[in-house]
Amino acid sequence: MLHTISYVSTSKGLSDFQINELLYISKLKNDELNITGILMHSDQNFFQIIEGEKPIILNLYRKIEEDLRHFNLIKIFDRPIHSPSFKNFQNSYTTIRGEKDYAELQQFLEQEKAHNRKSFKNISYLTNKFLGLP
Ligand SMILES: Cc1cc2nc3c(=O)[nH]c(=O)nc-3n(C[C@H](O)[C@H](O)[C@H](O)COP(=O)(O)O)c2cc1C
């Protein structure tokens, strides 16, 4: 059973080094556990989507929730999925790095638009803000 969770949160005055370290280590760990998704940081906020096997995702979210490097977590969605929308774990610090990452995010947004209109509105608003788009 595949599952996905998305949330936004506020980071606790982390340095550039600490944020890059967090993004880098999350990617390494997630690759090992076949967790896919996206983690973005911009302007003291995190935005994350994680997807993978349900027990693994619930377990990771529990750890993330208790992580003292951020607070004020607000869940955007928490639901089962048939297949993952992201092939790898992408992460980004204020900008999405390559065009491929951006294409994958766009594809995800298209799917959301068709199937989950409410979350589409929230997520497209958030991702545009995170990417500094109008
Ligand atoms: C905003 C944020 C996002 C995180 N995302 C992940 C993640 O995707 N994968 C991960 O393994 N840890 C992530 N972490 C770190 C976890 O909270 C936790 O420190 C880590 O899973 C500890 O793993 P361990 O107990 O297995 O050593 C994140 C932390 C924060 C603050």
The ligand as an SDF file (V2000), in Angstrom:
LIG
                    3D

 31 33  0  0  0  0  0  0  0  0999 V2000
   11.7010   19.8220    7.1950 C   0  0  0  0  0  0  0  0  0  0  0  0
   12.3140   18.4820    7.4530 C   0  0  0  0  0  0  0  0  0  0  0  0
   12.2020   17.4890    6.4870 C   0  0  0  0  0  0  0  0  0  0  0  0
   12.7680   16.2400    6.6890 C   0  0  0  0  0  0  0  0  0  0  0  0
   12.6480   15.2980    5.7180 N   0  0  0  0  0  0  0  0  0  0  0  0
   13.2360   14.0990    5.8870 C   0  0  0  0  0  0  0  0  0  0  0  0
   13.1400   13.1190    4.8750 C   0  0  0  0  0  0  0  0  0  0  0  0
   12.5200   13.3060    3.8400 O   0  0  0  0  0  0  0  0  0  0  0  0
   13.7700   11.9390    5.0920 N   0  0  0  0  0  0  0  0  0  0  0  0
   14.4880   11.6750    6.2430 C   0  0  0  0  0  0  0  0  0  0  0  0
   15.0240   10.5880    6.3760 O   0  0  0  0  0  0  0  0  0  0  0  0
   14.5730   12.5870    7.2000 N   0  0  0  0  0  0  0  0  0  0  0  0
   13.9780   13.7960    7.0540 C   0  0  0  0  0  0  0  0  0  0  0  0
   14.0750   14.7260    8.0510 N   0  0  0  0  0  0  0  0  0  0  0  0
   14.8520   14.3990    9.2500 C   0  0  0  0  0  0  0  0  0  0  0  0
   13.9910   13.6570   10.2450 C   0  0  0  0  0  0  0  0  0  0  0  0
   13.2040   14.5570   10.9650 O   0  0  0  0  0  0  0  0  0  0  0  0
   14.8840   12.8870   11.2400 C   0  0  0  0  0  0  0  0  0  0  0  0
   15.8810   13.7150   11.7400 O   0  0  0  0  0  0  0  0  0  0  0  0
   15.5630   11.7220   10.5950 C   0  0  0  0  0  0  0  0  0  0  0  0
   14.6420   10.9450    9.8950 O   0  0  0  0  0  0  0  0  0  0  0  0
   16.2310   10.9110   11.7150 C   0  0  0  0  0  0  0  0  0  0  0  0
   16.4970    9.6720   11.2260 O   0  0  0  0  0  0  0  0  0  0  0  0
   17.0520    8.5160   12.1760 P   0  0  0  0  0  0  0  0  0  0  0  0
   16.3320    8.6210   13.4970 O   0  0  0  0  0  0  0  0  0  0  0  0
   16.7410    7.2850   11.4270 O   0  0  0  0  0  0  0  0  0  0  0  0
   18.5140    8.8010   12.2840 O   0  0  0  0  0  0  0  0  0  0  0  0
   13.4840   15.9800    7.8770 C   0  0  0  0  0  0  0  0  0  0  0  0
   13.5770   16.9830    8.8490 C   0  0  0  0  0  0  0  0  0  0  0  0
   13.0100   18.2160    8.6530 C   0  0  0  0  0  0  0  0  0  0  0  0
   13.1460   19.2870    9.6910 C   0  0  0  0  0  0  0  0  0  0  0  0
  1  2  1  0
  2  3  1  0
  2 30  2  0
  3  4  2  0
  4  5  1  0
  4 28  1  0
  5  6  2  0
  6  7  1  0
  6 13  1  0
  7  8  2  0
  7  9  1  0
  9 10  1  0
 10 11  2  0
 10 12  1  0
 12 13  2  0
 13 14  1  0
 14 15  1  0
 14 28  1  0
 15 16  1  0
 16 17  1  0
 16 18  1  0
 18 19  1  0
 18 20  1  0
 20 21  1  0
 20 22  1  0
 22 23  1  0
 23 24  1  0
 24 25  2  0
 24 26  1  0
 24 27  1  0
 28 29  2  0
 29 30  1  0
 30 31  1  0
M  END
$$$$
